């Protein structure tokens, strides 16, 4: 699973603060999904993609003593902050470089997929889809993939705002002005998508049962910027795909 991907430079990585976005309410939501779909979470194997300092993995282990969590984090500086635990394995690779160690019960992407960036928009879409296909292959029978993402939606749930944001942030010709406007991913790119788009991608990846949940609205963009980007809604949501036998 080796693909042409763009990574943030060390300065941009440093600007991406270690923040655990899965607060208590979101974590309860995740646990409810796990407990509905995993026979014995206390013996489950989890894969946490781009898990940074592995604080989320620590929450899983505390919730389900006996479970195992593999954490994939390419930034060794971030993963070096992780607490040691015998049930936690830190893997300093990109997700695309990962050779699955086992069949997982749960593969989770917490605000990670929008950083799966290739040199053009079409390749980026393929990169993200291939990530979901790989997750499908890594899962055991009836395993689940859980995605948390920021949904950027245009009129009628269109995916056009995410495409425009990608085009602006990925351009190296306008890196400086886009950076000055507050985009920390300027010159590399970021690719957000709509809720409907992610659901469709999971189906393309092979998941026969897909559902999503609205978590909360967000965004402090000036109304003019929202209008320029064609954004009707900004919200955080969860999308789940279930692999059936």
SEGU-688559 format. One record per residue (C-alpha): x, y, z; residue in one letter; residue number from 1. Coordinates in nm, 3 decimals, m for minus. Example, Ala and Ser with C-alpha at 12.3 -4.5 7.8 and 13.67 -1.06 7.14 Angstrom:
SEGU-688559
[atom [1.230 m0.450 0.780] "A" 1];
[atom [1.367 m0.106 0.714] "S" 2];
This chain:
SEGU-688559
[atom [0.000 0.000 0.000] "X" 1];
[atom [0.267 0.248 m0.109] "X" 2];
[atom [0.135 0.561 m0.279] "X" 3];
[atom [0.251 0.909 m0.372] "X" 4];
[atom [0.145 1.119 m0.075] "X" 5];
[atom [0.219 1.469 0.047] "X" 6];
[atom [0.318 1.515 0.410] "X" 7];
[atom [0.328 1.829 0.620] "X" 8];
[atom [0.675 1.967 0.693] "X" 9];
[atom [0.805 1.973 1.055] "X" 10];
[atom [0.697 2.334 1.106] "X" 11];
[atom [0.345 2.258 0.986] "X" 12];
[atom [0.332 1.945 1.201] "X" 13];
[atom [0.438 2.150 1.502] "X" 14];
[atom [0.150 2.388 1.433] "X" 15];
[atom [m0.096 2.098 1.446] "X" 16];
[atom [m0.132 2.094 1.824] "X" 17];
[atom [m0.182 1.767 2.013] "X" 18];
[atom [m0.552 1.803 2.082] "X" 19];
[atom [m0.778 1.514 2.171] "X" 20];
[atom [m1.097 1.604 1.985] "X" 21];
[atom [m1.286 1.298 2.104] "X" 22];
[atom [m1.440 1.445 2.416] "X" 23];
[atom [m1.643 1.241 2.663] "X" 24];
[atom [m1.965 1.260 2.463] "X" 25];
[atom [m1.798 1.153 2.138] "X" 26];
[atom [m1.613 0.876 2.316] "X" 27];
[atom [m1.941 0.746 2.463] "X" 28];
[atom [m2.081 0.744 2.110] "X" 29];
[atom [m1.782 0.541 1.987] "X" 30];
[atom [m1.817 0.296 2.276] "X" 31];
[atom [m2.184 0.243 2.197] "X" 32];
[atom [m2.093 0.157 1.835] "X" 33];
[atom [m1.815 m0.077 1.948] "X" 34];
[atom [m2.032 m0.256 2.200] "X" 35];
[atom [m2.313 m0.305 1.948] "X" 36];
[atom [m2.080 m0.457 1.688] "X" 37];
[atom [m1.783 m0.622 1.863] "X" 38];
[atom [m1.853 m0.943 2.055] "X" 39];
[atom [m1.595 m0.885 2.328] "X" 40];
[atom [m1.434 m0.539 2.325] "X" 41];
[atom [m1.208 m0.642 2.614] "X" 42];
[atom [m1.030 m0.881 2.379] "X" 43];
[atom [m1.057 m0.669 2.064] "X" 44];
[atom [m0.774 m0.547 1.844] "X" 45];
[atom [m0.797 m0.181 1.742] "X" 46];
[atom [m0.603 0.015 1.483] "X" 47];
[atom [m0.582 0.389 1.551] "X" 48];
[atom [m0.469 0.570 1.236] "X" 49];
[atom [m0.256 0.883 1.281] "X" 50];
[atom [m0.294 0.850 1.655] "X" 51];
[atom [m0.042 1.125 1.742] "X" 52];
[atom [0.055 1.090 2.111] "X" 53];
[atom [m0.173 0.784 2.150] "X" 54];
[atom [m0.395 0.948 2.412] "X" 55];
[atom [m0.699 0.809 2.233] "X" 56];
[atom [m0.549 0.459 2.248] "X" 57];
[atom [m0.505 0.510 2.623] "X" 58];
[atom [m0.876 0.585 2.653] "X" 59];
[atom [m0.965 0.265 2.470] "X" 60];
[atom [m0.738 0.057 2.692] "X" 61];
[atom [m0.882 0.218 3.005] "X" 62];
[atom [m1.236 0.152 2.882] "X" 63];
[atom [m1.169 m0.205 2.769] "X" 64];
[atom [m0.889 m0.355 2.980] "X" 65];
[atom [m0.742 m0.646 2.790] "X" 66];
[atom [m0.786 m0.495 2.444] "X" 67];
[atom [m0.490 m0.420 2.217] "X" 68];
[atom [m0.435 m0.101 2.020] "X" 69];
[atom [m0.190 m0.050 1.735] "X" 70];
[atom [m0.121 0.319 1.677] "X" 71];
[atom [0.007 0.432 1.337] "X" 72];
[atom [0.174 0.774 1.358] "X" 73];
[atom [0.441 0.888 1.109] "X" 74];
[atom [0.560 1.176 1.328] "X" 75];
[atom [0.802 1.017 1.577] "X" 76];
[atom [0.810 1.339 1.783] "X" 77];
[atom [0.437 1.310 1.852] "X" 78];
[atom [0.441 0.938 1.924] "X" 79];
[atom [0.740 0.980 2.159] "X" 80];
[atom [0.503 1.156 2.402] "X" 81];
[atom [0.300 0.840 2.442] "X" 82];
[atom [0.280 0.657 2.773] "X" 83];
[atom [0.418 0.304 2.767] "X" 84];
[atom [0.169 0.019 2.789] "X" 85];
[atom [0.209 m0.349 2.712] "X" 86];
[atom [m0.121 m0.353 2.520] "X" 87];
[atom [m0.026 m0.064 2.296] "X" 88];
[atom [0.203 m0.078 1.993] "X" 89];
[atom [0.339 0.239 1.833] "X" 90];
[atom [0.420 0.218 1.462] "X" 91];
[atom [0.620 0.508 1.316] "X" 92];
[atom [0.504 0.477 0.957] "X" 93];
[atom [0.246 0.631 0.733] "X" 94];
[atom [m0.074 0.435 0.702] "X" 95];
[atom [0.017 0.367 0.340] "X" 96];
[atom [0.340 0.197 0.453] "X" 97];
[atom [0.166 m0.027 0.702] "X" 98];
[atom [0.165 m0.403 0.661] "X" 99];
[atom [m0.123 m0.522 0.874] "X" 100];
[atom [m0.003 m0.719 1.174] "X" 101];
[atom [m0.335 m0.893 1.234] "X" 102];
[atom [m0.703 m0.887 1.149] "X" 103];
[atom [m0.849 m0.594 1.339] "X" 104];
[atom [m1.192 m0.569 1.497] "X" 105];
[atom [m1.198 m0.190 1.462] "X" 106];
[atom [m1.005 0.048 1.238] "X" 107];
[atom [m1.051 0.411 1.338] "X" 108];
[atom [m0.966 0.734 1.158] "X" 109];
[atom [m0.999 1.033 1.393] "X" 110];
[atom [m0.971 1.345 1.176] "X" 111];
[atom [m0.699 1.174 0.971] "X" 112];
[atom [m0.836 1.113 0.623] "X" 113];
[atom [m0.845 1.480 0.520] "X" 114];
[atom [m0.464 1.476 0.553] "X" 115];
[atom [m0.430 1.193 0.299] "X" 116];
[atom [m0.311 1.420 0.018] "X" 117];
[atom [m0.172 1.349 m0.329] "X" 118];
[atom [m0.037 1.591 m0.594] "X" 119];
[atom [m0.378 1.641 m0.759] "X" 120];
[atom [m0.741 1.626 m0.650] "X" 121];
[atom [m0.830 1.311 m0.844] "X" 122];
[atom [m0.528 1.126 m0.701] "X" 123];
[atom [m0.622 1.249 m0.354] "X" 124];
[atom [m0.971 1.104 m0.390] "X" 125];
[atom [m0.814 0.775 m0.498] "X" 126];
[atom [m0.571 0.786 m0.205] "X" 127];
[atom [m0.857 0.829 0.041] "X" 128];
[atom [m1.064 0.555 m0.120] "X" 129];
[atom [m0.767 0.318 m0.120] "X" 130];
[atom [m0.723 0.387 0.252] "X" 131];
[atom [m1.079 0.268 0.312] "X" 132];
[atom [m1.029 m0.035 0.089] "X" 133];
[atom [m0.717 m0.122 0.289] "X" 134];
[atom [m0.912 m0.085 0.613] "X" 135];
[atom [m1.173 m0.324 0.476] "X" 136];
[atom [m0.902 m0.579 0.398] "X" 137];
[atom [m0.744 m0.543 0.744] "X" 138];
[atom [m1.071 m0.607 0.926] "X" 139];
[atom [m1.178 m0.947 1.039] "X" 140];
[atom [m1.531 m1.079 0.974] "X" 141];
[atom [m1.792 m0.828 1.093] "X" 142];
[atom [m1.521 m0.573 1.176] "X" 143];
[atom [m1.600 m0.203 1.167] "X" 144];
[atom [m1.437 0.117 1.050] "X" 145];
[atom [m1.514 0.437 1.240] "X" 146];
[atom [m1.442 0.776 1.087] "X" 147];
[atom [m1.461 1.116 1.251] "X" 148];
[atom [m1.430 1.405 1.008] "X" 149];
[atom [m1.512 1.768 0.951] "X" 150];
[atom [m1.784 1.777 0.686] "X" 151];
[atom [m1.779 2.070 0.445] "X" 152];
[atom [m2.097 2.074 0.242] "X" 153];
[atom [m2.225 2.289 m0.042] "X" 154];
[atom [m2.581 2.322 m0.163] "X" 155];
[atom [m2.772 1.994 m0.176] "X" 156];
[atom [m2.491 1.819 0.017] "X" 157];
[atom [m2.243 1.873 m0.268] "X" 158];
[atom [m1.872 1.809 m0.226] "X" 159];
[atom [m1.763 2.127 m0.409] "X" 160];
[atom [m1.633 2.324 m0.104] "X" 161];
[atom [m1.384 2.050 m0.020] "X" 162];
[atom [m1.253 2.045 m0.377] "X" 163];
[atom [m1.203 2.421 m0.377] "X" 164];
[atom [m1.029 2.413 m0.038] "X" 165];
[atom [m0.798 2.143 m0.171] "X" 166];
[atom [m0.713 2.345 m0.480] "X" 167];
[atom [m0.631 2.654 m0.274] "X" 168];
[atom [m0.428 2.483 m0.003] "X" 169];
[atom [m0.238 2.243 m0.229] "X" 170];
[atom [m0.108 2.511 m0.467] "X" 171];
[atom [0.256 2.598 m0.408] "X" 172];
[atom [0.225 2.911 m0.622] "X" 173];
[atom [m0.007 3.079 m0.372] "X" 174];
[atom [0.130 2.914 m0.058] "X" 175];
[atom [0.225 3.241 0.115] "X" 176];
[atom [m0.109 3.427 0.082] "X" 177];
[atom [m0.307 3.114 0.168] "X" 178];
[atom [m0.086 3.061 0.474] "X" 179];
[atom [m0.139 3.423 0.576] "X" 180];
[atom [m0.514 3.361 0.560] "X" 181];
[atom [m0.468 3.097 0.830] "X" 182];
[atom [m0.432 2.771 0.636] "X" 183];
[atom [m0.163 2.572 0.818] "X" 184];
[atom [m0.160 2.315 0.537] "X" 185];
[atom [m0.078 2.571 0.266] "X" 186];
[atom [0.149 2.433 m0.005] "X" 187];
[atom [0.066 2.072 0.087] "X" 188];
[atom [m0.310 2.060 0.087] "X" 189];
[atom [m0.607 1.939 0.285] "X" 190];
[atom [m0.911 1.756 0.149] "X" 191];
[atom [m1.237 1.771 0.339] "X" 192];
[atom [m1.551 1.605 0.207] "X" 193];
[atom [m1.923 1.600 0.265] "X" 194];
[atom [m2.102 1.341 0.477] "X" 195];
[atom [m2.270 1.194 0.168] "X" 196];
[atom [m1.934 1.162 m0.009] "X" 197];
[atom [m1.779 0.963 0.277] "X" 198];
[atom [m2.080 0.730 0.288] "X" 199];
[atom [m2.047 0.667 m0.084] "X" 200];
[atom [m1.673 0.599 m0.050] "X" 201];
[atom [m1.731 0.339 0.220] "X" 202];
[atom [m1.976 0.159 m0.006] "X" 203];
[atom [m1.721 0.168 m0.290] "X" 204];
[atom [m1.463 0.024 m0.049] "X" 205];
[atom [m1.682 m0.281 0.007] "X" 206];
[atom [m1.876 m0.206 0.325] "X" 207];
[atom [m2.231 m0.334 0.288] "X" 208];
[atom [m2.372 m0.152 0.591] "X" 209];
[atom [m2.296 0.218 0.631] "X" 210];
[atom [m2.445 0.479 0.861] "X" 211];
[atom [m2.352 0.822 0.990] "X" 212];
[atom [m2.428 1.054 1.279] "X" 213];
[atom [m2.423 1.431 1.314] "X" 214];
[atom [m2.214 1.534 1.615] "X" 215];
[atom [m2.203 1.914 1.623] "X" 216];
[atom [m2.179 2.221 1.403] "X" 217];
[atom [m1.858 2.420 1.396] "X" 218];
[atom [m1.686 2.700 1.209] "X" 219];
[atom [m1.593 3.059 1.266] "X" 220];
[atom [m1.533 3.156 0.904] "X" 221];
[atom [m1.643 3.503 0.804] "X" 222];
[atom [m1.970 3.484 0.607] "X" 223];
[atom [m1.792 3.625 0.301] "X" 224];
[atom [m1.533 3.344 0.311] "X" 225];
[atom [m1.809 3.086 0.347] "X" 226];
[atom [m1.984 3.237 0.047] "X" 227];
[atom [m1.663 3.238 m0.159] "X" 228];
[atom [m1.601 2.872 m0.076] "X" 229];
[atom [m1.964 2.774 m0.137] "X" 230];
[atom [m2.006 2.635 0.215] "X" 231];
[atom [m2.362 2.577 0.330] "X" 232];
[atom [m2.276 2.367 0.636] "X" 233];
[atom [m1.968 2.289 0.846] "X" 234];
[atom [m2.011 2.013 1.096] "X" 235];
[atom [m1.835 1.730 1.270] "X" 236];
[atom [m1.975 1.387 1.208] "X" 237];
[atom [m1.909 1.017 1.243] "X" 238];
[atom [m1.937 0.765 0.961] "X" 239];
[atom [m1.933 0.391 1.025] "X" 240];
[atom [m1.887 0.101 0.787] "X" 241];
[atom [m1.958 m0.258 0.891] "X" 242];
[atom [m1.796 m0.552 0.715] "X" 243];
[atom [m2.030 m0.846 0.689] "X" 244];
[atom [m1.927 m1.204 0.631] "X" 245];
